Amino acid sequence: MKVSQLFTKTSKTAPSDETAKNAQLLIQAGFIYKVMAGVYAYTPLGLRVVENIKQIVREEMNAIGGQELIMTNLQPEGPWAMTTRWDEKVVDVWFKTKLQDGTELGLAWSHEEAILDMMRQYVASYKDLPMYVYQFQTKLRNELRAKSGIMRGREFVMKDMYSLSTDAEQHEKFYQVSIEAYKRVFERLGIGDITYVTFASGGAFTKFSHEFQTICEAGEDIIYLHRGKNIAVNEEVLDDENLKNLGIKREELEEVKSAEVGNIFNFGTEKAEQMNVMFTNQDGSQQAVFLGSYGIGVTRLMGVIAELASDDKGLVWPENIAPAKVYLARLGDEADVITAADELYRDLEKQGVTVLYDDRDTRAGQKFADADLMGIPYRVVVSAKTVASGKHELKARTSQETQMLSSRDILDQLVTSTVENSTSNDQ
């Protein structure tokens, strides 16, 4: 990707209508475009970050047996009415519309009922279970407030997975496997050490749930941490009974602000019973499917990481989700400079190192400022001076040191780093 071909431009000033740091930085750096409160478009740079996050999540969901699909956003009333969740007094975030014949439709805010309605066509026997399916989809929720940038949107990308099991025991095994998979996701995203499995209310989903809360001052939740046991309790369920069940005391807890980045729900057989989604058990009896639901907010994660991984110069993306690993700044338009920069660009890309190549005819300060604002992990400078010396500048975004290395050494170092990062992600 060449900067000269990007239609987006960076900005020195934060947008006046945004108070959230994540939105300010992402708009300034050209990653998102604000359409209205809680609704953002993702530019080529922003989409790369979203896709990189999705890929990490996808790999971990596939590793535990998930099958990827995609459901429809348009939802008919029928399945949702069977569980009462079509009623806006039960679920108050519906966006609804109508077909031209007057038939009312909902715009999906979740997909439990839709999944069960579809799976009744494929689940007939205990031999068909368990089944795990997931999707990445744009969800639409008519949130009352949307003031935290992409951390709370009315339109957002979510990974939602659903497990269909024969009974509570089979479900619980996968539930625990999912918790560990989620921990790996957040570890790979660089927030594992500040993300806690949190006991919480199920809201419109179920009575209780587990959330994954990341410590973040810009978050909208208050949780109480027990660092020794590595668990947390959402303030909405902080009472003596729950604390006793968890084996912890109120005075052992630390109050912090946090952002919810994932959640898992145990629905049991209630929804399947309401919708009559049954299977034939080993003894020949009819039994309701046992349902679980597992969500990760993909674009919310992008916002949370932007809040946490930034400094006074701009964003500081972790390598595995950055839109490019290297910002290649070409300084000057002399033929030998262009040739050297073009060759390094091609060689890096051939070796799997993603590059954002700044080939613009603009001053060095602007290029360096843009590289920092965009948060690209490494910056390489090719200029008349470096070409003459046979060595170019390599600098990490998080370091003050600049190395002078040959093109071969730069290539070796960045390729090695890419391979090591990929290997650690696979473990």
C-alpha positions as CSV (number, residue, x, y, z in Angstrom):
1,M,0.0,0.0,0.0
2,K,1.4,3.4,-1.0
3,V,0.5,6.5,0.9
4,S,0.1,8.5,-2.3
5,Q,-2.7,6.2,-3.3
6,L,-4.7,6.5,0.0
7,F,-7.7,8.8,-0.3
8,T,-7.5,9.6,3.4
9,K,-5.4,12.4,4.9
10,T,-4.1,12.8,8.4
11,S,-5.0,15.8,10.5
12,K,-3.0,17.7,13.1
13,T,-6.1,18.6,15.1
14,A,-8.6,16.4,16.9
15,P,-12.2,16.6,15.7
16,S,-14.2,19.0,17.8
17,D,-17.3,16.8,18.0
18,E,-15.4,13.9,19.6
19,T,-14.6,13.5,23.3
20,A,-13.3,9.9,23.2
21,K,-9.6,9.6,22.6
22,N,-10.0,6.5,20.5
23,A,-12.2,8.3,18.0
24,Q,-10.1,11.4,18.0
25,L,-6.9,9.5,17.2
26,L,-8.5,7.1,14.7
27,I,-10.1,10.0,12.8
28,Q,-6.9,12.1,12.9
29,A,-4.9,9.2,11.6
30,G,-7.4,8.4,8.8
31,F,-8.6,5.0,10.1
32,I,-12.3,5.9,10.5
33,Y,-14.8,8.4,9.3
34,K,-17.7,9.6,11.5
35,V,-21.1,9.4,9.8
36,M,-23.1,10.3,13.0
37,A,-22.9,9.5,16.7
38,G,-22.2,5.8,17.2
39,V,-21.8,5.2,13.4
40,Y,-18.4,5.1,11.7
41,A,-17.0,4.0,8.4
42,Y,-13.7,2.2,8.3
43,T,-11.2,3.3,5.7
44,P,-8.6,1.0,4.1
45,L,-6.2,1.5,7.1
46,G,-9.0,1.0,9.6
47,L,-10.3,-2.1,7.8
48,R,-6.8,-3.7,7.9
49,V,-6.8,-3.4,11.7
50,V,-10.4,-4.8,11.9
51,E,-9.4,-7.7,9.6
52,N,-6.3,-8.4,11.6
53,I,-8.3,-8.6,14.9
54,K,-10.8,-10.8,13.2
55,Q,-8.1,-13.2,12.0
56,I,-6.8,-13.7,15.5
57,V,-10.3,-14.4,16.7
58,R,-11.0,-16.7,13.8
59,E,-7.9,-18.8,14.4
60,E,-8.9,-19.3,18.0
61,M,-12.5,-20.1,17.3
62,N,-11.5,-22.6,14.6
63,A,-9.0,-24.2,17.0
64,I,-11.9,-25.1,19.4
65,G,-14.1,-26.5,16.6
66,G,-16.0,-23.5,15.5
67,Q,-17.5,-23.4,12.0
68,E,-17.7,-20.0,10.4
69,L,-20.9,-18.9,8.8
70,I,-22.8,-15.7,8.3
71,M,-26.5,-15.1,9.2
72,T,-28.8,-12.5,7.8
73,N,-29.2,-9.1,9.4
74,L,-32.9,-8.9,8.5
75,Q,-34.9,-10.8,11.1
76,P,-38.5,-11.9,10.8
77,E,-40.7,-11.6,13.9
78,G,-41.6,-15.3,14.3
79,P,-38.6,-16.8,16.1
80,W,-38.1,-13.8,18.3
81,A,-41.7,-13.6,19.3
82,M,-41.5,-17.2,20.5
83,T,-39.0,-16.2,23.2
84,T,-40.7,-12.8,23.9
85,R,-37.5,-10.9,22.8
86,W,-39.4,-9.3,19.9
87,D,-41.1,-7.2,22.5
88,E,-39.4,-3.8,22.9
89,K,-40.2,-3.8,26.6
90,V,-38.0,-6.9,26.9
91,V,-35.3,-5.8,24.4
92,D,-35.1,-2.1,24.0
93,V,-32.3,-1.8,21.4
94,W,-34.2,-3.1,18.3
95,F,-34.0,-1.2,15.1
96,K,-37.1,-2.2,13.1
97,T,-38.3,-1.6,9.6
98,K,-41.0,-2.9,7.2
99,L,-41.2,-4.6,3.9
100,Q,-43.3,-2.9,1.2
101,D,-46.2,-5.2,2.0
102,G,-46.1,-4.0,5.6
103,T,-44.4,-7.0,7.2
104,E,-42.3,-5.9,10.1
105,L,-38.7,-6.9,10.3
106,G,-35.9,-6.4,12.9
107,L,-32.3,-5.5,12.2
108,A,-30.3,-8.1,14.1
109,W,-28.7,-7.0,17.4
110,S,-27.9,-10.7,18.2
111,H,-28.6,-14.1,16.7
112,E,-29.6,-16.7,19.3
113,E,-33.2,-17.1,18.0
114,A,-32.0,-17.0,14.4
115,I,-29.4,-19.7,15.0
116,L,-31.9,-22.0,16.8
117,D,-34.5,-21.5,14.0
118,M,-31.9,-22.5,11.4
119,M,-30.4,-25.4,13.3
120,R,-33.8,-27.1,13.7
121,Q,-33.3,-28.1,10.1
122,Y,-29.9,-29.7,10.8
123,V,-30.2,-31.2,14.3
124,A,-32.4,-34.3,14.7
125,S,-30.4,-36.7,16.8
126,Y,-27.8,-36.6,19.6
127,K,-25.4,-37.7,17.0
128,D,-25.6,-34.3,15.4
129,L,-24.4,-32.6,18.6
130,P,-22.4,-30.8,19.8
131,M,-22.3,-28.1,17.2
132,Y,-20.4,-24.8,17.3
133,V,-20.9,-22.1,14.8
134,Y,-19.7,-18.5,14.7
135,Q,-19.8,-15.4,12.5
136,F,-18.4,-11.9,12.1
137,Q,-21.3,-9.6,11.4
138,T,-22.3,-6.0,11.7
139,K,-24.8,-5.7,14.5
140,L,-27.3,-2.8,14.9
141,R,-28.4,-1.6,18.3
142,N,-30.5,1.5,19.1
143,E,-28.3,2.5,22.0
144,L,-29.5,5.4,24.1
145,R,-26.0,6.8,24.4
146,A,-23.2,6.6,21.9
147,K,-20.4,8.9,23.2
148,S,-17.4,6.6,23.5
149,G,-16.3,6.5,19.9
150,I,-16.1,3.0,18.5
151,M,-16.1,1.6,22.0
152,R,-19.9,1.9,22.0
153,G,-21.5,2.1,18.6
154,R,-25.0,1.8,17.2
155,E,-23.5,-0.1,14.3
156,F,-20.5,-2.4,15.1
157,V,-18.7,-5.6,14.1
158,M,-19.0,-8.5,16.5
159,K,-17.9,-12.1,16.5
160,D,-20.8,-14.1,17.9
161,M,-20.5,-17.9,18.4
162,Y,-23.2,-20.3,19.5
163,S,-22.9,-23.8,21.0
164,L,-25.6,-26.4,20.7
165,S,-25.1,-29.3,23.2
166,T,-27.1,-32.3,24.4
167,D,-27.0,-31.4,28.1
168,A,-25.4,-29.2,30.8
169,E,-22.3,-31.4,31.1
170,Q,-21.5,-31.3,27.4
171,H,-22.1,-27.6,27.4
172,E,-20.0,-26.8,30.4
173,K,-17.0,-28.5,28.9
174,F,-17.2,-26.3,25.8
175,Y,-17.9,-23.2,28.0
176,Q,-14.6,-23.7,29.8
177,V,-12.8,-24.3,26.6
178,S,-14.2,-21.1,25.3
179,I,-13.0,-19.1,28.3
180,E,-9.5,-20.3,27.6
181,A,-9.8,-19.5,23.9
182,Y,-10.9,-16.0,24.8
183,K,-7.9,-15.6,27.1
184,R,-5.7,-16.5,24.2
185,V,-7.4,-14.0,22.0
186,F,-6.8,-11.2,24.4
187,E,-3.3,-12.3,25.1
188,R,-2.5,-12.2,21.4
189,L,-4.0,-8.7,21.2
190,G,-1.7,-7.5,23.9
191,I,-4.3,-6.9,26.6
192,G,-4.3,-10.3,28.3
193,D,-2.7,-9.1,31.5
194,I,-5.3,-6.4,32.0
195,T,-8.4,-8.4,30.9
196,Y,-10.3,-10.2,33.6
197,V,-13.0,-12.9,33.5
198,T,-15.8,-11.0,35.3
199,F,-18.9,-12.3,37.0
200,A,-21.8,-10.2,35.7
201,S,-25.5,-9.9,35.0
202,G,-26.9,-11.4,31.8
203,G,-29.1,-8.4,31.0
204,A,-31.4,-9.2,28.1
205,F,-29.6,-12.5,27.5
206,T,-29.8,-14.5,30.7
207,K,-29.7,-14.1,34.5
208,F,-26.0,-14.3,34.9
209,S,-23.0,-14.3,32.5
210,H,-19.3,-14.0,32.4
211,E,-17.8,-10.9,30.8
212,F,-14.3,-10.2,29.8
213,Q,-13.4,-6.7,31.1
214,T,-10.3,-4.8,30.2
215,I,-9.0,-2.2,32.6
216,C,-9.5,1.1,30.8
217,E,-10.2,4.6,32.2
218,A,-12.4,5.3,29.1
219,G,-14.6,2.3,29.9
220,E,-18.2,2.5,31.0
221,D,-18.2,-0.3,33.6
222,I,-17.0,-0.5,37.2
223,I,-15.6,-3.9,38.2
224,Y,-14.0,-5.1,41.4
225,L,-10.8,-7.1,41.0
226,H,-9.3,-9.8,43.1
227,R,-5.8,-9.8,41.6
228,G,-4.8,-12.8,43.6
229,K,-7.5,-15.0,42.1
230,N,-7.4,-13.2,38.8
231,I,-11.2,-12.7,38.8
232,A,-13.5,-9.8,38.9
233,V,-17.1,-8.9,39.8
234,N,-19.2,-6.4,38.0
235,E,-20.7,-3.8,40.4
236,E,-24.2,-4.7,39.2
237,V,-23.9,-8.2,40.9
238,L,-21.7,-7.2,43.8
239,D,-23.5,-8.6,46.8
240,D,-22.7,-10.7,49.8
241,E,-24.3,-13.9,48.4
242,N,-22.3,-13.7,45.2
243,L,-19.1,-12.9,47.0
244,K,-19.6,-15.9,49.3
245,N,-20.2,-18.2,46.3
246,L,-17.0,-16.9,44.7
247,G,-15.0,-17.4,48.0
248,I,-13.9,-13.7,48.2
249,K,-14.4,-10.8,50.6
250,R,-15.4,-7.3,49.8
251,E,-12.2,-5.8,51.4
252,E,-10.0,-7.9,49.1
253,L,-11.4,-6.2,46.0
254,E,-10.0,-3.3,44.1
255,E,-12.4,-0.9,42.2
256,V,-11.4,0.0,38.7
257,K,-13.0,1.3,35.5
258,S,-13.2,-1.1,32.6
259,A,-14.5,-1.8,29.1
260,E,-16.3,-5.0,28.2
261,V,-14.6,-6.7,25.3
262,G,-16.3,-10.1,25.4
263,N,-19.0,-12.1,27.1
264,I,-20.4,-15.6,27.3
265,F,-23.9,-16.7,28.2
266,N,-25.4,-20.0,29.3
267,F,-29.0,-20.1,28.0
268,G,-29.7,-23.7,29.0
269,T,-32.6,-25.3,27.3
270,E,-35.1,-22.4,27.8
271,K,-34.9,-21.0,24.4
272,A,-35.0,-24.3,22.6
273,E,-38.1,-25.3,24.7
274,Q,-39.8,-22.0,23.8
275,M,-39.0,-22.5,20.1
276,N,-39.5,-26.3,20.1
277,V,-36.0,-27.1,18.9
278,M,-35.6,-30.7,19.9
279,F,-33.5,-33.7,19.2
280,T,-33.9,-37.5,19.7
281,N,-31.7,-38.6,22.7
282,Q,-30.0,-42.0,23.0
283,D,-33.0,-43.5,24.8
284,G,-35.3,-42.3,22.1
285,S,-36.8,-39.5,24.0
286,Q,-37.2,-35.9,22.8
287,Q,-35.0,-33.4,24.4
288,A,-34.4,-29.6,24.0
289,V,-31.1,-28.4,22.7
290,F,-28.8,-26.8,25.3
291,L,-27.7,-23.3,24.0
292,G,-24.6,-21.2,24.8
293,S,-23.7,-17.8,23.3
294,Y,-20.2,-16.2,23.1
295,G,-19.5,-12.7,21.9
296,I,-16.4,-10.6,21.2
297,G,-16.7,-6.9,20.1
298,V,-14.2,-6.6,17.2
299,T,-14.5,-2.9,16.5
300,R,-14.9,-2.2,20.2
301,L,-11.6,-4.0,20.8
302,M,-10.0,-1.8,18.2
303,G,-11.3,1.3,20.2
304,V,-10.1,-0.1,23.5
305,I,-6.6,-0.9,22.1
306,A,-6.5,2.6,20.6
307,E,-7.3,4.1,24.0
308,L,-4.6,2.0,25.7
309,A,-1.9,1.8,23.0
310,S,-1.2,5.5,22.3
311,D,1.1,8.3,23.4
312,D,1.5,12.1,22.8
313,K,2.4,11.4,19.1
314,G,-0.5,9.1,18.2
315,L,-1.4,5.5,18.0
316,V,1.0,2.6,19.0
317,W,-0.4,-0.6,17.5
318,P,0.7,-4.0,18.5
319,E,2.6,-5.6,15.6
320,N,0.0,-8.3,14.9
321,I,-2.9,-5.9,14.3
322,A,-1.2,-2.9,12.9
323,P,-2.3,-1.9,9.4
324,A,1.3,-2.4,8.3
325,K,4.4,-3.5,10.1
326,V,6.7,-1.0,8.4
327,Y,6.3,2.7,7.4
328,L,8.8,3.1,4.6
329,A,9.6,6.8,4.2
330,R,11.3,7.8,1.0
331,L,13.0,11.2,1.2
332,G,13.8,12.8,-2.1
333,D,13.1,12.1,-5.7
334,E,16.5,11.3,-7.0
335,A,16.6,8.2,-9.3
336,D,18.9,6.2,-7.0
337,V,16.7,7.0,-3.9
338,I,13.5,5.9,-5.7
339,T,15.2,2.7,-7.0
340,A,16.5,1.8,-3.5
341,A,13.1,2.5,-1.8
342,D,11.1,0.7,-4.5
343,E,13.4,-2.4,-4.2
344,L,13.2,-2.5,-0.4
345,Y,9.4,-2.1,-0.6
346,R,9.1,-5.1,-3.1
347,D,11.5,-7.3,-1.1
348,L,9.7,-6.7,2.2
349,E,6.3,-7.4,0.7
350,K,7.7,-10.6,-1.0
351,Q,8.8,-11.8,2.4
352,G,5.4,-11.3,4.0
353,V,6.3,-8.0,5.8
354,T,3.4,-5.5,5.3
355,V,4.5,-2.1,4.3
356,L,2.9,1.4,4.1
357,Y,5.2,3.1,1.5
358,D,5.3,6.9,1.8
359,D,6.2,7.9,-1.7
360,R,4.8,11.4,-1.5
361,D,6.6,14.5,-2.4
362,T,6.4,16.1,1.0
363,R,8.8,17.1,3.8
364,A,10.5,14.6,6.1
365,G,8.8,16.0,9.2
366,Q,5.4,15.4,7.8
367,K,6.2,11.8,6.9
368,F,7.7,11.1,10.4
369,A,4.7,12.7,12.1
370,D,2.3,10.6,10.0
371,A,4.2,7.4,10.8
372,D,3.9,8.1,14.5
373,L,0.3,9.2,14.4
374,M,-0.7,6.0,12.5
375,G,1.1,3.9,15.0
376,I,3.1,1.8,12.5
377,P,5.5,-0.5,14.5
378,Y,8.7,0.3,12.5
379,R,9.9,3.2,10.4
380,V,12.5,2.8,7.7
381,V,14.0,5.9,6.0
382,V,15.6,5.8,2.6
383,S,17.2,9.1,1.5
384,A,20.1,10.3,-0.6
385,K,22.3,10.3,2.5
386,T,21.4,6.7,3.4
387,V,21.8,5.5,-0.2
388,A,25.3,7.0,-0.3
389,S,26.3,5.3,2.9
390,G,24.7,1.9,1.9
391,K,22.7,1.8,5.1
392,H,19.2,3.0,5.9
393,E,17.5,4.1,9.1
394,L,15.4,1.6,11.0
395,K,13.5,2.8,14.1
396,A,10.9,1.0,16.2
397,R,7.8,3.1,17.1
398,T,8.4,2.4,20.8
399,S,12.1,3.2,20.8
400,Q,14.2,6.3,20.7
401,E,17.1,4.5,19.1
402,T,17.8,4.5,15.3
403,Q,19.8,1.8,13.7
404,M,21.7,2.2,10.5
405,L,21.5,-1.1,8.6
406,S,21.9,-2.3,5.0
407,S,18.8,-3.3,3.1
408,R,19.7,-7.0,3.6
409,D,20.0,-6.5,7.3
410,I,16.8,-4.6,7.5
411,L,15.0,-7.3,5.6
412,D,16.5,-10.0,7.8
413,Q,15.6,-8.3,11.0
414,L,12.0,-7.5,10.0
415,V,11.3,-10.9,8.5
416,T,12.7,-12.6,11.6
417,S,10.5,-10.5,13.8
418,T,7.5,-11.3,11.6
419,V,8.2,-15.0,11.8
420,E,8.7,-14.9,15.6
421,N,5.5,-13.0,16.1
422,S,3.6,-15.5,14.0
423,T,5.1,-18.5,15.8
424,S,4.3,-17.1,19.2
425,N,0.7,-16.5,18.1
426,D,0.4,-20.1,17.0
427,Q,1.4,-21.4,20.4
